């Protein structure tokens, strides 16, 4: 008998996107988001994932202070609009934006918000901030987060979120896997020339943790003479690529993932069972 979590929906239809953002144009990007959500849900999507900093574009920091001008609280204007779409379409939405910290005014975060018909479920603040060409997130003024948290949706699937560079480290995905994640979603701004590296990361994070893995990525040119490759991807718990978006152009891919695939993979490749944390003390 292939037992899954009690009350867990047998399938979950998820959409990964490769999208261009209008630089410093949140209103235009939100309008486009509504169109993307309509298309994805028409194709059956129950979860729609947008790229990193989709609301503003990734390189707005090339203009000094621009990210501070565009930062908004959560909840705030963008999440209010997206929450209405979530209710109207009965869908979950994950989107990247610049968050204004309400506890410490003047601090901003590269964040991903996950919301649905019931409201905001989770906010992930990017923990690993790159500051090497072409990435300048510390220079742009971002403050890192410090948590990797798993949360549950109404289909009783457990979700975890990463933002771009977070996925380059094996520990975040593993932490969420051992805390019960079924699906890990990564919102990214991966530049042209990194396609092969991202393919390896995406497949390995799914395979080594026996979880489903979804990758949404920016596409096209932005400020600072940087261009992103797109190539959205959805990966099975054995590392197989279930669907792959177009490289170099916008795309939406939708896949129905099956809960029993988690059972089947963990039965034959029980890496979560066979971990030996007492032998790994040197890394903590």
C-alpha positions as CSV (number, residue, x, y, z in Angstrom):
1,X,0.0,0.0,0.0
2,X,1.5,3.4,-1.1
3,X,0.7,5.5,2.0
4,X,1.0,9.3,1.8
5,X,0.2,11.9,4.4
6,X,-3.4,11.8,5.7
7,X,-5.5,14.3,3.9
8,X,-2.9,15.0,1.3
9,X,-4.3,15.7,-2.2
10,X,-3.1,12.9,-4.5
11,X,-2.0,15.5,-7.1
12,X,-1.0,19.1,-7.2
13,X,-0.9,21.2,-10.4
14,X,2.0,23.7,-10.3
15,X,3.1,26.4,-12.7
16,X,6.7,27.7,-13.1
17,X,7.3,30.8,-15.2
18,X,10.0,32.6,-17.1
19,X,9.0,36.2,-17.3
20,X,10.4,39.7,-18.2
21,X,9.7,42.5,-15.7
22,X,9.3,46.2,-16.6
23,X,12.1,47.9,-14.7
24,X,10.8,49.9,-11.8
25,X,7.3,49.3,-13.0
26,X,5.3,47.5,-10.4
27,X,1.9,48.5,-11.7
28,X,2.7,47.1,-15.2
29,X,4.2,44.0,-13.7
30,X,1.1,43.4,-11.5
31,X,-1.1,43.8,-14.6
32,X,1.0,41.3,-16.4
33,X,0.8,39.0,-13.4
34,X,-3.0,38.9,-13.6
35,X,-2.7,37.7,-17.3
36,X,-0.2,35.0,-16.3
37,X,-2.4,33.8,-13.5
38,X,-5.4,33.6,-15.8
39,X,-3.4,31.6,-18.3
40,X,-1.9,29.2,-15.8
41,X,-5.2,28.6,-13.9
42,X,-7.0,27.9,-17.2
43,X,-4.4,25.2,-17.7
44,X,-5.3,23.8,-14.3
45,X,-2.6,25.3,-12.1
46,X,-3.2,25.4,-8.4
47,X,0.1,27.1,-7.6
48,X,1.7,29.8,-9.8
49,X,5.3,30.8,-9.1
50,X,6.9,34.1,-10.4
51,X,10.6,34.9,-10.6
52,X,12.8,36.7,-8.1
53,X,12.0,40.4,-7.6
54,X,9.4,40.1,-10.4
55,X,7.5,43.2,-9.1
56,X,10.4,45.6,-9.6
57,X,12.9,43.8,-11.8
58,X,16.2,42.5,-10.4
59,X,18.7,45.3,-11.2
60,X,16.8,48.4,-10.1
61,X,19.6,48.9,-7.7
62,X,21.8,50.1,-10.6
63,X,20.0,53.4,-9.9
64,X,21.2,54.4,-6.4
65,X,18.4,54.2,-3.8
66,X,15.8,52.8,-6.3
67,X,15.1,49.7,-4.3
68,X,14.5,51.7,-1.2
69,X,12.0,53.9,-3.2
70,X,10.2,50.7,-4.5
71,X,10.3,48.7,-1.3
72,X,6.9,48.0,0.3
73,X,5.6,46.3,3.4
74,X,4.0,42.9,3.5
75,X,1.1,43.1,3.6
76,X,1.1,46.0,1.2
77,X,0.0,47.3,-2.1
78,X,1.3,44.5,-4.3
79,X,0.1,41.7,-2.0
80,X,-3.3,43.3,-1.8
81,X,-3.7,43.1,-5.5
82,X,-2.3,39.6,-5.7
83,X,-4.6,38.4,-2.8
84,X,-7.6,39.4,-4.9
85,X,-6.3,37.4,-7.8
86,X,-5.7,34.4,-5.4
87,X,-9.3,34.7,-4.2
88,X,-10.8,35.2,-7.7
89,X,-9.0,32.3,-9.2
90,X,-8.8,30.1,-6.1
91,X,-5.0,29.7,-6.6
92,X,-1.8,30.0,-4.6
93,X,0.8,32.6,-5.8
94,X,4.5,33.0,-5.0
95,X,6.1,36.2,-6.2
96,X,9.4,38.0,-5.6
97,X,9.4,41.6,-4.4
98,X,11.4,44.1,-2.4
99,X,10.2,44.1,1.2
100,X,10.4,47.1,3.5
101,X,11.1,45.9,7.0
102,X,8.4,47.3,9.3
103,X,10.2,46.5,12.6
104,X,13.4,48.3,11.5
105,X,12.6,51.1,9.1
106,X,15.3,51.6,6.6
107,X,16.1,47.9,6.1
108,X,15.0,46.2,2.9
109,X,14.9,42.5,1.9
110,X,14.9,40.5,-1.3
111,X,11.8,38.6,-0.4
112,X,9.3,36.0,-1.8
113,X,5.7,36.1,-0.6
114,X,3.4,33.1,-0.8
115,X,-0.3,33.8,-0.6
116,X,-3.6,32.2,-1.4
117,X,-7.3,32.6,-1.1
118,X,-6.9,32.6,2.7
119,X,-4.3,35.4,2.6
120,X,-0.5,35.5,3.2
121,X,0.9,32.1,4.2
122,X,4.6,32.8,4.3
123,X,7.3,35.3,3.5
124,X,10.9,34.2,2.8
125,X,13.7,36.7,3.1
126,X,16.7,35.7,0.9
127,X,19.4,34.5,3.3
128,X,22.4,34.3,1.0
129,X,23.0,37.6,-0.7
130,X,25.6,37.5,-3.6
131,X,27.9,40.4,-4.0
132,X,30.0,39.4,-7.0
133,X,29.5,40.3,-10.7
134,X,26.9,40.6,-12.0
135,X,25.1,40.4,-8.6
136,X,25.4,43.4,-6.2
137,X,22.7,42.7,-3.6
138,X,24.7,44.0,-0.6
139,X,25.7,47.0,-2.6
140,X,22.1,47.5,-3.5
141,X,21.3,47.7,0.2
142,X,19.6,44.4,1.0
143,X,19.6,42.9,4.4
144,X,19.7,39.0,4.6
145,X,17.1,36.9,6.2
146,X,18.0,34.0,8.5
147,X,15.3,31.3,8.3
148,X,14.2,28.4,6.1
149,X,10.6,27.5,7.0
150,X,8.2,24.8,5.7
151,X,4.5,25.7,5.5
152,X,1.3,23.9,4.6
153,X,-1.3,24.7,1.9
154,X,-5.0,23.5,2.0
155,X,-4.2,20.5,-0.2
156,X,-2.0,19.3,2.8
157,X,1.2,19.6,0.8
158,X,4.2,21.0,2.6
159,X,6.0,23.8,0.8
160,X,9.5,25.4,1.2
161,X,10.9,28.5,-0.6
162,X,14.3,29.6,-1.7
163,X,15.5,32.6,-3.6
164,X,18.2,32.1,-6.3
165,X,21.6,32.0,-4.5
166,X,20.0,30.2,-1.6
167,X,19.8,27.2,-3.8
168,X,23.5,27.1,-4.4
169,X,24.0,25.8,-0.9
170,X,22.8,22.2,-0.1
171,X,21.9,22.9,3.5
172,X,18.7,25.1,3.0
173,X,17.0,22.5,0.9
174,X,18.0,19.7,3.2
175,X,16.8,21.5,6.3
176,X,13.4,21.9,4.7
177,X,13.3,18.4,3.4
178,X,13.9,16.9,6.9
179,X,11.2,19.3,8.2
180,X,8.7,17.6,5.8
181,X,8.8,19.6,2.6
182,X,7.1,17.9,-0.4
183,X,7.7,20.7,-2.9
184,X,10.6,23.2,-2.9
185,X,10.1,26.3,-5.0
186,X,13.0,28.6,-6.1
187,X,12.4,32.1,-7.4
188,X,15.4,33.2,-9.4
189,X,17.2,35.7,-11.5
190,X,19.7,33.5,-13.2
191,X,21.7,35.3,-15.9
192,X,22.6,34.1,-19.4
193,X,25.5,31.7,-19.3
194,X,24.4,29.9,-16.2
195,X,21.9,27.5,-17.8
196,X,24.0,24.4,-17.3
197,X,24.8,25.2,-13.7
198,X,21.2,25.8,-12.9
199,X,20.1,22.5,-14.5
200,X,22.6,20.7,-12.3
201,X,21.5,22.5,-9.1
202,X,17.7,22.0,-9.8
203,X,18.1,18.3,-10.5
204,X,20.4,17.6,-7.6
205,X,18.3,19.5,-5.0
206,X,15.3,17.4,-6.0
207,X,17.2,14.1,-6.2
208,X,19.3,14.5,-3.1
209,X,16.3,15.4,-1.0
210,X,13.7,13.2,-2.7
211,X,11.3,16.1,-3.2
212,X,9.6,17.9,-6.0
213,X,11.5,21.0,-7.1
214,X,10.2,24.0,-9.1
215,X,12.4,26.8,-10.6
216,X,11.0,30.1,-11.9
217,X,13.5,32.5,-13.5
218,X,13.6,36.0,-15.0
219,X,14.2,36.3,-18.7
220,X,15.5,39.1,-20.9
221,X,17.7,42.2,-20.5
222,X,17.6,44.5,-17.5
223,X,19.5,47.6,-16.3
224,X,23.3,47.2,-15.9
225,X,23.7,45.3,-19.2
226,X,22.5,42.0,-17.6
227,X,20.3,39.5,-19.4
228,X,18.5,36.5,-17.8
229,X,18.0,33.1,-19.5
230,X,14.5,32.0,-18.4
231,X,14.3,28.2,-18.6
232,X,11.7,27.5,-16.0
233,X,11.9,23.9,-14.7
234,X,9.9,21.4,-12.7
235,X,11.9,18.4,-11.3
236,X,10.7,15.0,-9.8
237,X,12.0,13.5,-6.6
238,X,14.4,11.3,-8.6
239,X,15.9,14.3,-10.4
240,X,14.1,13.8,-13.7
241,X,13.1,17.0,-15.4
242,X,9.3,16.8,-15.8
243,X,9.0,20.0,-17.8
244,X,11.3,22.7,-19.0
245,X,10.5,26.2,-20.2
246,X,12.0,27.9,-23.2
247,X,15.4,29.6,-22.9
248,X,15.6,33.2,-23.9
249,X,11.9,33.9,-24.1
250,X,8.9,34.1,-21.8
251,X,7.1,30.8,-21.0
252,X,4.7,29.2,-18.5
253,X,4.9,25.5,-17.8
254,X,2.3,23.5,-15.8
255,X,2.8,20.0,-14.4
256,X,0.5,17.9,-12.3
257,X,2.8,16.3,-9.6
258,X,1.8,13.1,-7.8
259,X,2.1,12.5,-4.0
260,X,2.8,8.8,-4.5
261,X,6.0,9.7,-6.4
262,X,7.4,10.9,-3.1
263,X,6.6,7.5,-1.5
264,X,8.0,5.6,-4.4
265,X,11.3,7.5,-4.5
266,X,11.8,7.4,-0.7
267,X,11.1,3.7,-0.7
268,X,13.9,2.9,-3.2
269,X,16.3,5.8,-2.3
270,X,15.9,6.4,1.5
271,X,18.5,9.2,1.9
272,X,16.3,11.0,4.5
273,X,16.2,7.8,6.6
274,X,19.9,7.1,6.2
275,X,21.3,10.4,7.3
276,X,23.7,10.3,10.2
277,X,23.7,13.9,11.7
278,X,26.1,12.9,14.5
279,X,28.8,12.4,11.9
280,X,28.3,15.9,10.4
281,X,29.2,18.0,13.4
282,X,32.0,19.7,11.5
283,X,29.6,21.7,9.4
284,X,27.5,23.3,12.1
